[in-house]
């Protein structure tokens, strides 16, 4: 477990020790098939070139990548991430605010915010709706996925640079004003079960500046219905190792719960308040699952290693 480089940097206690399968691994033959299909899917996305930034192409390619890995998608609360009819009106003080579907002026995009567990989060959400993603700069250098994500029009952020943050917020606000929805992970770092850490407030300033609504989204991963950390991309994990783990996972499902949009009012709300409301919606009042799910995985591994005594054998 590494400590944050700066006092203001996002930090998570999660490490690769948290990561575990909650079900048996798939047979080697199926692993080989998945790897081959995933490779073809990535190649197809790369061959698309700049066309992958086209909304329907991006959505289709993301869905194909998810399917090639054997990952199912379950959506609750509606299949649209953007708040339909999101509009802005100008108040008496000259500020703009998100006004909801009944307003009559100025359509904006939606700031979509979710808890962050895995690189699969991005693929799953893009398979639902082709929005602009805000992601850490390191993703651009990943093999296979990096070039695809970059060509899709992703906005990158340097998590170690405070100087770049205002420019990033301005760019997000500009995209929102232009009617583009932007997806961000305000925890600023991945957690093995997604509900830990505090939401960073800077992201929400973009919604306030643009007068855009905020859509909270909750992500969970299960294997055959049981909570799992197998998809988590945490600590010192690398993309190749994480990819191999996902390909070997049996019955893996990403569950996406789309919550009702928030309509911030600049005259009343500030970014701290909006961030707190969004986090309450995403986490739903749940305690962080970090320790519970990790302990479940460790117990499962310990059970596999422990020799069975006569009493256990007779109880099978």
Helices and strands as residue ranges (DSSP letters): G 16-18, H 28-47, G 49-53, H 55-68, E 72-76, E 88-90, E 96-98, E 110-114, H 120-128, E 132-136, G 137-141, H 145-151, E 155-157, H 165-177, E 182-184, H 202-210, E 213-223, E 226-227, H 239-248, E 252-262, H 271-283, H 290-305, H 310-314
